[in-house]
């Protein structure tokens, strides 16, 4: 099959490496903004950094392996297809079930975060209503077709990456190594273990690119390029955001998150 032609009922092959990169980074980009920071009270600077490095190595190895699978078996089923091929129908069922749980629960969590951000900007807005609206808007975009969803994701991803780079550029002049030594291990190295689930937010859901492999043009080439570029981008952003956030000076004149008693 070539170009965008497809047999009746088959998925259309419309995605190139840039859109696959946009999907991979876009699936994860909210985790560069929030989620990972919740591990800081448990791990402190050193503990959270150790957790982040461990998770980074794990995800780089994982994505290299997953890219091989996606290129060799470019099917939309992702983990279900790979599990079924390696371990039979039951193994495929279990792998697919875990994947479904991840992608069913992640969108509502992100939608609730969007609702919280909207309420912070507009206090009169009910965050649950904003979350429900965001959920249905983005679900509708995905239902309209993978090409539209990928194009929208690409635009939002480029803007989000640009904002993170701008944030790092603004904070970088106040970078101080001494700040990294503040609150290093409030709970010992056990806190680093407790911070592992939060470090996963830096990369969680990039594996979703494998589910788009069947809709990629020349998947053996484009999936490898898109997947590889996405994980490199996320590694740079994860380490950059963490380091400038912890080593930068506190924001001057920032509003407290809650009224003082």
Phi, psi and omega in degrees: 000137182226159178061222180254006180289149181205151175291157180305129180085352181273158178286144180276136179270097187236352189264131174258181184297326181293316179292325177293322174299316180298320177296313183299313179287322181295325177301330191254336198305329178297330179290343175282339181269318184209165181106304180296326184295341179289348176276348183295319178299327181278316187261339187067186183295309183293316182296317180291324177295317178298316179297319180295318180294318178298314181293326177298313178299317180299314184288325177298314178296319180298313183290326175300317179291317183293327177295319177301316180294316182295326179284323181284325181231077184284076181238149184290344183288344177058237185301326179299315182295315182293318179296318180295321180293323184272323190236005179090181185301318182292318177299319177296319178300314181294317179296317178294322180297315179297320179295319179296318179302315180301311187276349174276321185272336182294314181301317177297324178297317179291322178298320178295324177295319177299317178300320179294320178295318180297318180294325178298324179277323181233089187302336182283348182278132175289122183297329179292320178295318178296322179294316179297318179298315179298319181300313183287327178297310184287328175295320178296321178297317178294322180292336181289343178139147185293327181293315177296316180298318181292321179294316178297316180299321182296315180298312180296321181295315179300317178296317182293319178295318178300320179294321178295318178296321177296316178302314180296321180294323181289321184276333186306321180301336179265011181298129179219124179300328180300327180294334179291338182271357178280133179051056188288313184218076184297335181236025181069189181290344173297331177293331177295321177296319179294336182276349183304314181299330181280328176295333179298335180300336179295338187226353187303127173093359175300334180297347178297341178301326181299330180287345178263003185299325182291341181258013180263142171286135180046065188301327181299331178265309189289323178295319179299315181293312182297313179298312182297315179296325181294315182290324176297315179301315183291324177298314179299315181293317182299309182292322180294312180297316181299311186293315182288330179293317183278330184262349179281159178290149176303147180297127182276132178077016181287145177286142174294149181288336180222150180299142177287143181289000000 
